[in-house]
């Protein structure tokens, strides 16, 4: 298929954004038999550095398998499944868990895949299912009415559709154009994220390892997550740390040799320094119930628990399901209700995830006397009270929040 084929600019549905969430939305729409095109602001050959989204929850694999049979298993096969996770406190192991191999024919509990692989697999699946791609088409404006949606791109092209899914990321134009605002704070905590290539002739054990106050890093937390042929290493800086000291390439080489074999300092492929938002859009739909937001257009989370991509996938699947229901509805009121119900359900899920991520940050780095004491007591007693070690291990993921109204976890 020619991605830039010359067609009229009307589709049953449009997706804005060709990242993993946007492509998932398009696949889900095709699953329901809906004609769809993706408008992407960047060119097709854009550079997409770093691992970024790498972790699939089992629920995410199941969603992908549902909308495109074989896709969940494809990601499971292309990724790696670490069978062991460890948590240490000041160098002392306080928790370890070993996972069994998934039974034949069943999806694993999780898998870890580099985002470049994720995007390639999703793109191929989209093309095979009939999704059209239009590259270098940044949206400039969007207008909704009772009849549908009109989008205008920066080069003046006008597109129309009955429904739109906005998956255009943290700086979402779609979110802005429907009048939604991000609600929530920006964290002052700084993280350094480093990708390193594995030495396949002499690799490390494939384990997820989290260090509270790594003894070689003067009290800073360090997380190691394996992915296919590499590792992601997260360093959590202290409040008074100089970001440039730790986040420059030379700075990373300086501290990486303190927490990994020195050979990995020569295998660095990507470095990113970031602070994160903990924000949710004020609404996930427009006044006319013609637009739904998904992924980072709808919410920005701390990375704990891999809640970004793993929340964006159900955002997309539920949005596509709602659009299919709206097309099948016997009245405008019923169609609008289908869209609103999906928007409200995913808005609630986003608030849940934001709360979990906020708790995780306090869990692993909170400096209150209460939290410091709680962590130290848990570490000292973990060998005799295993549940305390499990509590420490929950930190990087975000301990669960007890919401009575919770309908969908991710």
Secondary structure as UniProt FT lines:
FT   TURN            3..4
FT   STRAND          10..16
FT   HELIX           20..31
FT   TURN            32..33
FT   STRAND          36..39
FT   TURN            44..45
FT   STRAND          55..57
FT   HELIX           58..67
FT   TURN            69..70
FT   HELIX           71..78
FT   STRAND          84..89
FT   TURN            90..91
FT   STRAND          92..98
FT   TURN            104..105
FT   STRAND          110..112
FT   HELIX           115..129
FT   STRAND          132..134
FT   STRAND          139..144
FT   STRAND          149..153
FT   TURN            154..155
FT   STRAND          158..166
FT   TURN            170..171
FT   HELIX           173..177
FT   TURN            178..179
FT   STRAND          182..183
FT   STRAND          191..197
FT   TURN            200..201
FT   STRAND          207..212
FT   TURN            215..219
FT   STRAND          221..227
FT   TURN            228..229
FT   STRAND          230..236
FT   TURN            239..240
FT   HELIX           243..247
FT   HELIX           249..259
FT   HELIX           262..266
FT   STRAND          268..274
FT   STRAND          279..281
FT   TURN            287..288
FT   STRAND          291..293
FT   HELIX           295..297
FT   STRAND          299..300
FT   TURN            304..305
FT   HELIX           307..328
FT   HELIX           332..365
FT   HELIX           369..381
FT   TURN            382..384
FT   HELIX           386..393
FT   HELIX           394..396
FT   TURN            404..405
//
